[in-house]
Amino acid sequence: MAKQFPSLDAAHQSFIKEQHMFFCGSAASDGRVNISPKGMDSLRVMDANRIVWMNITGSGNETAGHLLQTPRMTLMWCSFTKRPMILRTYGTARTLHRDDEGWEDLAPLFPNHRSARQIYDLTIDLVQTSCGYAVPFMDYAGERDTMQKWVDQKSDDDIRTYWVEKNTRTIDDKPTGVPDMTVE
């Protein structure tokens, strides 16, 4: 039942917009594979073969570390409502940090978030849909405010210090590319 496409068509793009969360998968040439759920208003379909998404501070930073070694990325959306479908985009991605060329062009596409850590820019080379018949029904109850509460208790320097302490190495001890922006 899986179908493959070279790019996102209008129906795929509409499906993505309807979903409240997505999953990101990445892996380096060795070590652990990472799958991470993502939410908030953090993803934009730029065109049929390009998606950008803003990565907000988290406890780990596996995707950034993986992309430094191997630029492969998979994004996945599952419908938890009436229409049973799973959609995956496969491709190569690059990481943009705040001081990188391109950040200033892409950041305004998203709500301003003080703990925005990276933007990922995915070039899609394959789209796959599958049935999702075994995915359970779930109701959307709203966005969590936990991240915003955490951010509100931190200064910008506190957030940067957190990145340096918690987000510069992967769980396999590989660099993530997070720059040391602590103020001395």
ABEGO torsion letter per residue (X at the ends): XBBBBABBBAAAAAAAAABABBBBBBBBABEBBBBBBBBEBABBBABAABBBBBBBBBABAAAAAAAAABABBBBBBBBABABBBBBBBBEBBBBBBAABBGAAAAAAABBBBAABABBBBBBBABBBBBAGAABBBBBBAEBBAAAAAAAAABBAAAAAAAAAAAAABBAAGBBAGBBBABBX
